[in-house]
Amino acid sequence: MSYRSDIKDESLAEILCKYIGETVTIYTTSGGVSGCGFTGVILSVTPCLVRLITRIGVAPSSPFGHGGNQRFARCGPGSVCDIPLDRIVSFVHNAV
């Protein structure tokens, strides 16, 4: 086995911190639907978990809208996913 000297010995949390604000796909040890991975933007990383925003909610409508536009006043919720670092098998990111 060869060792690449250009790769630092960093923790997974340190590596993931470099991608905060970037879109990644994280694969975990779980099965079922989650076996397809979780794709989202990294919001934060702690020593225990990574938090992804997997769906951004709809922006609120303009308060100056006309009475006929009230149907657009409903906001759809977004979704956030917390993944324990010890359950991550791999993650994919864009080459920058």
N, C-alpha and C positions, 0 to 999 in steps of 0.2 A: 504494500500500500504506500503510495507516495503522499507526501504532505506538501500542500501549496503554501508557500511563504507569504503570498499576498492576501490570504484569508486570515483575519484576526480571530482569536479565540474569544467570541462574544456570546453572551447568553441570548436566548431566543427573545426575551423582553427587550434587550438592547437593540437587536436587529429589527424587531417590529417597530420600535420607536422611530427609526429612520423613515418609516413609511406612514407616519401619522398624516392624515389629510389625503392619502392616496387610496385608490381602489385596489383591493387585493381579493383573492379567493383563498380561504383557509379550509383545509381538509382535516377532519378530526377522526378519532378512533371509533366514533359511534357508527351505527349502521342505519338502515332505512333511508328515508328521504335526506337526512343530514349527511349521508355518505356522498352526496353530490357536491358537498362543500358549501361554504357560506361566502357569498360575494357581497362586499360593501366597502365603505370608506372607513378607515381606522380613525376612531375618535380619540381613544386613549389606550394606554398600556400601563398595567401595574405589574408587580412581581408575580401576581397570581393569575391575571386574566387580561384579555384584549377585548375592547368594546368596538363593535362595528355598527354603523348605521346602514341597515340593509334596505330601507325604503324611506325616502324623504316624503314627509307629509305635504299636502297641498297647501299653497299659500292662502291666507285669508283674502276674501274679496275686498274691494275698495269700500270704505265707509261712505263714499260719495256716490255709490251706485244707485241706479234708478229702482223704483219699487218693483218693477218686473224682473229684476235680476236677483231677487232674494234666493232663488234656488241655488245660486253659486256661493252663498254665504256659508255653507257647510264645509268644514275642513276635514279632510281625511287624515287619520293619524299616520305617523311614520312608524317604523319599527327599528328596534335596537337589539343587537345580539351580543351577549357576553359569553366568551369562550374561555374556559380554563386553559392556561398555557400547557399544563401537563397532559392535555388531551389532543394537542395539535400534532398531526403527523407531518404535514407540510403546508407551505403557503406559496402562492403564485403572485408575482408582481410584474409590472412592466419594467423592461430594461431601460434605464435612463442614462 
